[in-house]
Amino acid sequence: MLNRNIESIIEHHYSTTNKAMLLTGARQSGKTYAIRKYAKQAGLQLVEMNFLLQPETKSVLHGVANVQELLLRISAYARQPLESGKTLIFFDEVQEYADVLTWVKALVDDGRFMYALSGSLLGLELRHVRSIPVGYMSEYQMYPLDFCEFIRNIGVTDEVIASVRESWGLRKPVDAYIHEKLIRLFNLYLIVGGMPAAVQTYVDTNDLQRVLLEQQAILALYKKDIARYDPDNKLYINDIFELIPPELNAKNKRFILKNLNEHIKFSRHENSFVWLRDADMALPTYNVEEPRVPLKLSEQRNLFKLFQNDVGLLASQYVSGIQLKILQGDINLNNGAIYENAVAQELHAHGWALRYFNSKKQGEVDFLLEQDDEIIPLEVKSGKDYQRHVALSNVLSNADYTIRRAIVLSNGNLSVKGNIVYAPVYMTMFLHHRAQTTSTIYLPELP
């Protein structure tokens, strides 16, 4: 059984509130597994209703007059009495029957049972009804396993991770032996990725061929979802999804719409990109005109890179044999397309908005992180010449931007030169976006 970060969030949720909990995120990211594991460990009676795999469950809710009748029907469906305070009722794949959300308020007010819901961001159904049970449901998003979750599940101890975290905090090199091992594990992560089924297969078998089969099955499921949830635009969405690997392998990695169709216009098919983003199948990273706070104001929505939601899925779409070459370190990753995808995936999971900067005069910086009133440029280098970064140097030397520091991620050990931190790429696991925690109170002077 995999251990996930979401487990402590679920436990805290149910220990501090009686609200329902909604888990959202990409298909196959582990939502159902997390709920089942929590119920088992908490010793709860779990009543599970999956609206996708068990479509007959929709009839349980259809035409219900009140909450008492609904709970009676659920009890009949479960073929057992529901124990007050000891039962978790789980509505799974709620995008298939979004009307269930209209009952959340009444169910929570009833107060006898606990409630969990999960749904994939596929199509528009779930997005349109999210706000209905305001104040009665908390929403949390799940992602593929990040690198820290991955290495914990394959046996790296918390003590080792703590020592590396200390090196990051003190800006000192990591122990050479540990650094070498973690770089190798990061390369393994590029192949296995963070999809729970792939990670569990690797943990159980260490067989990369079986991992690849799991990844191909997930990609096939995604394509079925595209056809099923948006039949009118499925050809465009599928073509865009298929173009992600070759576009990332291009020189500038920017998604070129003409490669989809010579005469296509972005405005006409923007919804296809939005669909992939909302389904968490793809991670658009938007160009900004200037690296200034706030970055949102200078976003160019028609200029973007499109990353895969999971680096292991991306690697599985490249040529056969790439897995072994990555492990041996003898592959030209073409300016770090796979490395860059892994970093984008990690940043997304850690709460960062994904943006980059590209200028004809100054060059391209892979990512721009915005924290409070500061912009932090971040470069990803897969080769040995990681201290050569013309565009980053140009941005740092531009007095108009007032950028105080930058980060370069690479295979090298940690070092600091001037205002640039050169950090091992695995230290992306320590880059978490901090939400504002201090209150902003303003009392106007009244006349």
Steps between C-alpha positions, in 0.01 A plus 500: 500500500641836399528781754375836374517857628122527465454250783588750773271756333208256499560407863521867604183580307284241673649569842425873484175540304178324409508636144498267204830462316541513123819361343563614145784445257607300199372151436715231659663741746391300805184670627291187555793314652561782751139498623494123534827499690381767741174313571688177564758656732233698688288188550202649318218329317549603137199524268632564149289607203686532170289680241731398214566132569160440661258718300206334672589701813352808333154351551560502876492880496253555219171646615592514870268729698707565814821408678335230712381322188843538340679346799246219511570423134878511558458257789297270276767525228771416754289210634589591855393758759701821510672558836478859620845652550672191357401506132671674211278533192713539187360630170762424235528640144247772578549662159276217376213610723564856612153529655634318804672825601164667552441258792827575681358783714206291622719197567754700699224675694356159590829443682491124551756392242823607329513573129766486231470571129749469219496603138734549210509838330369355177265716294298782649257313726691519827634850438149638460369366831796537735363801683156358582566369856687813613614467861418129515778348292878548487682428176853359472689419184709188450803475276727220387762414764758775524868410529503504880200265515667278240829452682325443834298219344807329357683507832685829551476589869368822649844550659667514158237740367542719811876517448450608138241755611755638746754535217243694300422729795866566582598522132774240540590197286326169561712208615662370180377141542142609570509750213604232250228263620230768482599599146463135400162485671392817322590338168293199606213738580523639146414150377250378760337836568238551766188316383414273794445188287842542338673570831330204671603274213860613535495455879356149462710377206784745413410408142509807276330313215198434720506865606489597133195279446322675788585839352374400156174381658457841669563682171243278329251585775567871451426470131174322574409779740570761234268325257232444763486834679538739208382318186458820297866601536664165568713505184658835581553415866652162419729652236617765746563233765698290250713803403627567854807269480630617159432866577695477827781334308521798262771761549297758689237255639223750429178349371467600133138488389595480132639153568142398569354668193656745257202737512379449857434798726558487876185696582289239323640204694602656830231295675681180402807614692284611791335158503836323530606740775177457698525122459854524644630309199728785398678789669507821293785734588432852375751751371515842668605819328705623795624340825321749722253465788222406445580257221132441430469843337756419231396142421469420131233232483575414137872436568564198720676172553283197559642245743370152573329459837744223591862468390481120498212514252707739288804269502280205404394686184855541372705243310543148630810456713504853641451364853832316505682793341367739765615264777844473343523877458609473135198657329479846349179629656485780242546800728330326789146444372443214742679676787298812436174304498590342836568843648173641359309208650665553839440875503136450404449253785662747741262782421696708247340658194704387198651783299816563297669799338613526139640805328674530165757733654558326832421134432284251688479419871332166570279602794414812698392451861298775664505511879353804676664799328795308356570334165743208510624376161562125484703318238514123443823355360546132416858528374835559669536862386229617740678821601462638149163679479496804274131584533505468879805724524331757275190509721704527820707788361196696381453779754140553393398163644663526846533122530695414812575129456464201268510120509664259257405133529739240363679172571772684692527532875388814679710813474445875512658757272395857554122513498454166323438174687611197299296216649458131416186447294353274769485802734193614310322301772577786741353774280154554645288807432408666829146625532461835673443433870497849647176695514471821303287733708422851386286747692418812299486842660136604506402863441 
